[in-house]
Amino acid sequence: MAEPTRTGPFAAFEWMLAGRYLRSRRRETFISIIAGFSFVGIMLGVATLIIVMAVMNGFRTELISKILGINGHVILQSADGELTDYAEVAARIAMVDGVVSAIPLVEGQALASGPSTANGVLVRGVRDEDLPSVPGIANNIRLGSIANFTQEGGVAIGTRLASALGVTIGDRLTLVSPRGNITPMGVTPRVKAYPIVAIFEIGMSEYDATFVFLPFAEAQAYFNQTGKASAIEIYLDNPDRTGALRDPIEKAAGRSVLLTDWRQRNMTFFSALEVERNLMFMILTLIVLVAALNIISGLTMLVKDKSHDIAILRTMGATRGSILRVFFITGAAIGVVGTAVGFVLGLVVCWNIEPIRQGISWMTRTELFSPELYFLSRLPAEVEFGETFTVIVMALALSFLATLYPAWRAARLDPVEALRYE
């Protein structure tokens, strides 16, 4: 008599049994409800993790691009007196390999006044040939032109400042500085009106409402800085090379200077973003963990309910390994399908995050992403492959681990004991 052939692991009958156990029957409704909650929990957990991580990544990337679009990667200031040789120093630094441009500037605070109101602003004086090298300005002109910036003797302002003051191209912007002329009666405020020749929109509300660009010579005269510059902004071909280029820049300067890079100036802000991002990941992982615990409870109840079936299968020759794999497949299927659907849902939401935000804002008649609070004028999302892969692996690992104990319980079931009490 020929010996019966053994089936290999994950044979067809194991998949068939697992599929039957996943389908709802009248007396297994409660178990199916638990399985449904597990599926929904894993799906929402994975989708939420992908969406939140993508928004946090997009938020950080957009902020960095906006900040570095209008501020240099490295700021050079004089450490031994006034920066009167700014033109020569800037020319030498611009020749350093890895430096894109070196822009001298005059900077000061003033009060900008329009027809109806006034706002505090940060005024920067930039040379005519340097303004097109500032990517945040040159690439984002909405009205007017900076082609003849110096010849026209006007100013370039942000869209939010123009809206707040009620001015547009051709109107005059009045700047008031407390550091004016010295008279026998004391220091008198300096007041001067400039025509608006360009309006830019960087997309970062704080910058669009604060910055005013003046011709370099005009800013020197306005802030009593004739023949001097406040600092030199240095733009690199790669912002991450600030450490490597610090020594070459100091040597090229040819004088005692103080260098500050963009990481140092924004360290607190980006550190807070990183902490918030990590905390959000840990908190949202709990959603997937709770769903995995539901898999344990659902499978445990299923094993209890199917103890008679398991006993019969064991008497018919099914091995402990086969029983373990049947219930492992049953539980793992919930995790795999839930993770896959959550992954797709997360990507769809990320790719359409801004239209979704606008639609919800329109329906609720509220502003969900206020530029004044979040700095940016739109909700960004940037999906990173590494993070998304980590979320998927984590969800699958939790789902697989959740199935092991109930499957082991099923495999350890004694068929004699199970049939005795039937």
C-alpha positions as CSV (number, residue, x, y, z in Angstrom):
1,M,0.0,0.0,0.0
2,A,1.4,3.3,-1.1
3,E,2.1,5.9,1.6
4,P,0.1,9.1,1.5
5,T,2.1,12.0,0.0
6,R,2.8,14.9,2.3
7,T,1.8,18.4,1.3
8,G,4.3,21.2,1.4
9,P,4.0,24.3,3.5
10,F,1.3,26.8,2.4
11,A,-0.4,24.2,0.3
12,A,-3.7,24.9,-1.6
13,F,-5.9,23.4,1.1
14,E,-4.4,25.7,3.7
15,W,-5.2,28.8,1.6
16,M,-8.7,27.4,1.0
17,L,-9.4,26.9,4.7
18,A,-8.1,30.3,5.6
19,G,-10.3,31.9,2.9
20,R,-13.4,30.1,4.3
21,Y,-12.6,31.3,7.8
22,L,-12.3,34.9,6.6
23,R,-15.8,34.7,5.1
24,S,-18.6,35.7,7.4
25,R,-21.2,33.2,8.5
26,R,-24.3,33.8,10.6
27,R,-23.0,32.4,13.9
28,E,-19.6,34.0,13.3
29,T,-20.9,37.6,12.8
30,F,-19.2,38.9,15.9
31,I,-15.8,37.5,14.9
32,S,-16.2,39.0,11.5
33,I,-17.0,42.4,13.0
34,I,-13.7,42.2,15.0
35,A,-11.8,41.2,11.8
36,G,-13.5,44.2,10.0
37,F,-12.4,46.6,12.8
38,S,-8.9,45.2,12.6
39,F,-8.8,45.7,8.8
40,V,-10.2,49.3,9.1
41,G,-7.7,50.1,11.9
42,I,-4.7,48.9,10.0
43,M,-5.9,50.7,6.8
44,L,-6.5,54.0,8.6
45,G,-3.3,53.7,10.6
46,V,-1.1,53.1,7.6
47,A,-2.8,55.8,5.6
48,T,-2.6,58.3,8.4
49,L,1.0,57.6,9.0
50,I,1.9,58.1,5.3
51,I,-0.2,61.3,5.1
52,V,1.2,62.9,8.2
53,M,4.8,62.0,7.5
54,A,4.4,63.3,3.9
55,V,2.9,66.6,5.1
56,M,5.7,67.0,7.7
57,N,8.3,66.3,5.1
58,G,6.7,68.7,2.6
59,F,6.3,71.3,5.3
60,R,10.1,71.1,6.2
61,T,11.2,71.0,2.5
62,E,9.0,74.0,1.6
63,L,10.1,76.0,4.6
64,I,13.8,75.3,3.8
65,S,13.3,76.3,0.1
66,K,11.5,79.5,1.1
67,I,14.0,80.4,3.8
68,L,17.0,79.7,1.6
69,G,15.3,81.4,-1.4
70,I,15.5,84.8,0.2
71,N,18.3,84.3,2.8
72,G,21.9,83.2,1.9
73,H,23.2,79.8,2.9
74,V,26.1,81.6,4.7
75,I,26.1,85.1,6.2
76,L,29.4,86.9,6.4
77,Q,29.8,89.8,8.8
78,S,32.9,91.8,9.7
79,A,34.6,90.9,13.0
80,D,37.0,93.8,13.1
81,G,35.2,97.0,12.2
82,E,32.9,98.2,9.4
83,L,32.6,96.3,6.1
84,T,33.8,99.0,3.7
85,D,35.6,96.6,1.3
86,Y,32.5,94.7,0.6
87,A,32.8,94.7,-3.2
88,E,36.3,93.3,-3.1
89,V,35.5,90.6,-0.5
90,A,32.3,89.6,-2.4
91,A,34.2,89.3,-5.6
92,R,36.9,87.0,-4.0
93,I,34.3,84.8,-2.3
94,A,32.3,84.4,-5.6
95,M,35.4,82.8,-7.1
96,V,35.5,80.0,-4.5
97,D,34.5,76.6,-6.0
98,G,31.0,75.8,-4.8
99,V,29.9,79.4,-4.3
100,V,27.1,80.5,-6.6
101,S,27.0,84.2,-5.6
102,A,28.1,86.6,-2.9
103,I,25.7,89.5,-2.4
104,P,26.6,92.6,-0.3
105,L,23.5,94.1,1.4
106,V,22.5,96.9,3.7
107,E,19.8,95.9,6.2
108,G,17.6,97.8,8.6
109,Q,14.1,98.0,10.1
110,A,11.6,100.7,9.2
111,L,7.9,101.5,9.3
112,A,6.2,101.1,5.9
113,S,3.2,103.4,5.5
114,G,0.4,103.2,2.9
115,P,-2.8,105.1,2.3
116,S,-4.7,103.5,5.2
117,T,-2.3,101.7,7.5
118,A,1.3,101.1,8.4
119,N,3.4,97.9,9.0
120,G,6.8,97.2,10.4
121,V,9.2,95.9,7.7
122,L,12.7,94.7,7.1
123,V,14.4,96.7,4.4
124,R,17.3,95.3,2.4
125,G,19.4,97.2,0.0
126,V,20.7,95.1,-2.9
127,R,22.8,96.0,-5.9
128,D,21.0,96.0,-9.3
129,E,23.2,93.2,-10.6
130,D,22.7,91.0,-7.5
131,L,18.9,91.1,-7.2
132,P,18.3,88.6,-10.0
133,S,20.7,86.2,-8.1
134,V,18.2,86.1,-5.2
135,P,16.1,83.1,-6.2
136,G,13.2,83.9,-3.9
137,I,12.7,87.2,-5.6
138,A,13.8,86.8,-9.2
139,N,11.7,83.7,-9.8
140,N,8.5,85.0,-8.0
141,I,7.7,88.5,-9.4
142,R,4.0,88.8,-9.8
143,L,3.6,92.4,-10.9
144,G,6.1,94.9,-12.3
145,S,9.7,94.1,-13.1
146,I,13.2,94.3,-11.4
147,A,14.9,94.9,-14.8
148,N,15.7,98.6,-14.0
149,F,15.5,98.4,-10.3
150,T,18.3,100.8,-9.5
151,Q,17.6,103.3,-12.3
152,E,13.9,103.7,-11.2
153,G,14.9,104.1,-7.6
154,G,11.9,102.2,-6.4
155,V,11.1,99.3,-4.1
156,A,10.1,95.7,-4.4
157,I,7.6,94.4,-1.8
158,G,5.7,91.2,-1.1
159,T,2.1,90.6,-2.0
160,R,0.8,90.4,1.6
161,L,2.5,93.7,2.4
162,A,1.0,95.3,-0.7
163,S,-2.5,93.9,0.2
164,A,-2.2,95.1,3.9
165,L,-1.1,98.6,2.9
166,G,-3.5,98.8,0.0
167,V,-0.9,99.7,-2.6
168,T,0.1,98.3,-6.0
169,I,2.6,99.0,-8.9
170,G,3.1,102.8,-9.4
171,D,1.9,103.8,-5.9
172,R,4.4,105.3,-3.5
173,L,5.5,103.5,-0.3
174,T,6.6,105.7,2.6
175,L,9.4,104.4,4.8
176,V,9.9,105.9,8.3
177,S,13.1,105.2,10.2
178,P,13.8,106.4,13.8
179,R,17.5,106.7,13.0
180,G,17.4,109.9,10.9
181,N,19.3,113.1,10.8
182,I,21.0,114.5,13.8
183,T,19.9,118.1,14.6
184,P,20.3,120.5,17.5
185,M,16.9,119.2,18.7
186,G,18.1,115.6,18.6
187,V,17.7,112.8,16.1
188,T,14.7,113.3,13.8
189,P,13.0,110.4,12.1
190,R,13.9,109.8,8.4
191,V,10.8,109.8,6.1
192,K,11.0,109.1,2.4
193,A,8.6,107.8,-0.2
194,Y,9.6,105.4,-3.0
195,P,7.6,104.2,-6.0
196,I,6.7,100.5,-6.1
197,V,8.3,98.9,-9.1
198,A,7.8,95.2,-8.4
199,I,5.6,93.0,-6.2
200,F,6.8,89.4,-5.4
201,E,5.2,86.4,-3.8
202,I,7.6,83.9,-2.2
203,G,4.7,81.8,-0.7
204,M,5.8,82.2,2.9
205,S,3.5,84.6,4.6
206,E,6.0,86.1,7.0
207,Y,8.4,87.0,4.2
208,D,5.7,88.3,1.8
209,A,4.4,90.6,4.6
210,T,7.8,91.8,5.8
211,F,10.5,92.3,3.2
212,V,11.1,95.5,1.3
213,F,14.0,95.6,-1.3
214,L,15.7,98.9,-2.0
215,P,18.5,99.8,-4.4
216,F,21.9,99.4,-2.6
217,A,23.0,103.0,-2.8
218,E,19.6,104.2,-1.7
219,A,19.6,101.9,1.3
220,Q,23.1,103.1,2.2
221,A,21.9,106.7,2.2
222,Y,18.6,106.0,4.0
223,F,20.3,104.1,6.9
224,N,23.4,106.4,7.1
225,Q,25.6,103.5,5.9
226,T,27.4,105.4,3.1
227,G,30.4,103.3,1.8
228,K,29.5,100.3,4.0
229,A,27.5,97.1,3.9
230,S,25.8,95.3,6.8
231,A,26.8,91.8,5.6
232,I,27.4,89.6,2.6
233,E,25.0,86.8,1.8
234,I,26.6,83.8,0.2
235,Y,24.6,81.3,-1.9
236,L,26.1,77.8,-2.4
237,D,25.5,75.2,-5.1
238,N,24.5,72.8,-2.2
239,P,23.2,74.1,1.1
240,D,24.6,71.0,2.9
241,R,28.1,72.0,2.0
242,T,28.3,74.9,4.5
243,G,30.7,73.0,6.8
244,A,33.1,72.1,4.0
245,L,33.2,75.5,2.4
246,R,33.6,77.5,5.7
247,D,37.4,77.5,5.6
248,P,37.7,78.4,1.9
249,I,35.3,81.3,2.3
250,E,37.2,82.6,5.3
251,K,40.5,82.4,3.4
252,A,39.0,84.1,0.4
253,A,37.6,86.9,2.5
254,G,41.1,88.0,3.4
255,R,40.1,89.6,6.6
256,S,38.7,88.7,10.0
257,V,35.0,87.7,9.5
258,L,32.2,86.0,11.4
259,L,30.3,83.3,9.4
260,T,26.8,82.1,10.3
261,D,25.2,79.4,8.2
262,W,21.5,78.7,7.7
263,R,21.4,75.7,10.1
264,Q,22.7,77.9,13.0
265,R,20.2,80.6,12.3
266,N,17.2,78.2,12.2
267,M,18.4,75.5,14.6
268,T,15.6,75.9,17.1
269,F,12.9,76.0,14.5
270,F,14.0,72.9,12.6
271,S,14.8,71.0,15.8
272,A,11.2,71.6,17.0
273,L,9.9,70.3,13.6
274,E,12.0,67.1,13.9
275,V,10.8,66.4,17.5
276,E,7.2,67.0,16.4
277,R,7.6,64.7,13.4
278,N,9.1,61.8,15.6
279,L,6.3,62.2,18.2
280,M,3.6,62.1,15.6
281,F,5.1,58.9,14.2
282,M,5.1,57.3,17.6
283,I,1.6,58.4,18.5
284,L,0.0,57.3,15.2
285,T,1.8,53.9,15.3
286,L,-0.5,53.2,18.2
287,I,-3.4,53.0,15.8
288,V,-1.8,50.1,13.9
289,L,-0.9,48.5,17.3
290,V,-4.5,48.6,18.5
291,A,-5.6,47.1,15.2
292,A,-3.0,44.3,15.6
293,L,-4.4,43.6,19.1
294,N,-7.8,43.3,17.5
295,I,-6.4,40.6,15.2
296,I,-5.2,38.7,18.3
297,S,-8.7,38.8,19.9
298,G,-10.5,38.0,16.7
299,L,-8.3,35.0,15.9
300,T,-8.4,33.7,19.4
301,M,-12.2,33.7,19.3
302,L,-12.1,32.0,15.9
303,V,-9.8,29.3,17.2
304,K,-12.2,28.7,20.1
305,D,-15.1,28.5,17.7
306,K,-13.3,26.2,15.2
307,S,-11.8,23.8,17.8
308,H,-14.1,21.0,16.6
309,D,-13.0,21.6,12.9
310,I,-9.3,21.6,14.0
311,A,-9.8,18.3,15.8
312,I,-11.3,16.7,12.8
313,L,-8.5,18.0,10.6
314,R,-5.9,16.7,12.9
315,T,-7.6,13.2,12.9
316,M,-7.6,13.3,9.1
317,G,-3.8,13.8,9.1
318,A,-3.3,17.5,9.1
319,T,-0.1,18.4,10.9
320,R,0.4,21.0,13.7
321,G,2.3,23.0,11.1
322,S,-0.6,23.0,8.7
323,I,-3.1,24.2,11.4
324,L,-0.6,26.9,12.4
325,R,-0.2,28.1,8.8
326,V,-4.0,28.1,8.2
327,F,-4.6,30.6,11.1
328,F,-1.5,32.5,10.3
329,I,-2.8,33.1,6.7
330,T,-6.2,34.0,8.1
331,G,-4.8,36.8,10.4
332,A,-2.0,37.9,8.0
333,A,-4.5,38.4,5.2
334,I,-6.2,41.1,7.3
335,G,-2.9,42.8,7.9
336,V,-1.7,42.5,4.3
337,V,-4.9,43.7,2.7
338,G,-5.4,46.5,5.3
339,T,-1.8,47.7,4.7
340,A,-2.1,47.6,0.9
341,V,-5.4,49.6,1.0
342,G,-4.0,52.0,3.5
343,F,-0.9,52.5,1.3
344,V,-3.0,53.3,-1.8
345,L,-5.3,55.6,0.2
346,G,-2.4,57.4,1.7
347,L,-0.8,58.0,-1.6
348,V,-4.0,59.2,-3.2
349,V,-4.6,61.7,-0.4
350,C,-1.0,62.9,-0.5
351,W,-1.1,63.5,-4.3
352,N,-4.3,65.5,-3.9
353,I,-3.8,67.1,-0.5
354,E,-4.2,70.7,-1.6
355,P,-7.5,70.2,-3.6
356,I,-8.8,68.2,-0.6
357,R,-7.9,71.0,1.8
358,Q,-9.6,73.6,-0.4
359,G,-12.7,71.4,-0.8
360,I,-13.0,70.9,3.0
361,S,-12.4,74.7,3.5
362,W,-15.1,75.5,1.0
363,M,-17.6,73.1,2.6
364,T,-16.9,74.1,6.2
365,R,-16.4,77.8,5.3
366,T,-13.2,77.8,7.4
367,E,-9.5,78.2,6.6
368,L,-7.9,74.9,7.5
369,F,-4.3,76.0,6.8
370,S,-3.9,79.6,7.7
371,P,-0.8,81.1,6.1
372,E,-0.4,83.4,9.1
373,L,-0.1,80.5,11.4
374,Y,1.7,77.9,9.3
375,F,3.9,80.4,7.2
376,L,3.1,78.7,3.9
377,S,0.3,79.6,1.5
378,R,-0.5,76.0,0.5
379,L,-0.5,72.6,2.2
380,P,2.6,70.6,1.0
381,A,3.1,66.9,1.0
382,E,6.2,65.0,0.0
383,V,6.2,61.2,0.1
384,E,9.6,59.7,0.8
385,F,10.2,56.1,-0.3
386,G,12.3,55.2,2.8
387,E,9.7,56.4,5.3
388,T,6.8,54.9,3.4
389,F,8.7,51.5,3.2
390,T,9.3,51.7,7.0
391,V,5.6,52.3,7.7
392,I,4.6,49.3,5.5
393,V,7.2,47.0,7.0
394,M,6.1,48.1,10.5
395,A,2.4,47.5,9.8
396,L,3.1,44.0,8.3
397,A,5.4,43.0,11.1
398,L,2.8,43.9,13.8
399,S,0.1,42.1,11.8
400,F,2.2,39.0,11.5
401,L,3.3,39.0,15.1
402,A,-0.3,39.4,16.2
403,T,-1.2,36.1,14.4
404,L,1.5,34.0,15.9
405,Y,0.0,33.4,19.4
406,P,-3.6,32.4,18.2
407,A,-2.1,30.3,15.4
408,W,0.2,28.6,17.9
409,R,-2.8,28.0,20.2
410,A,-4.7,26.4,17.3
411,A,-1.7,24.1,16.5
412,R,-1.4,23.0,20.1
413,L,-5.0,22.0,20.4
414,D,-5.5,18.4,21.5
415,P,-8.0,16.7,19.1
416,V,-9.1,14.2,21.7
417,E,-9.9,16.9,24.2
418,A,-11.7,19.0,21.6
419,L,-13.9,16.1,20.4
420,R,-14.6,14.8,23.9
421,Y,-16.7,17.9,24.9
422,E,-18.5,18.3,21.6
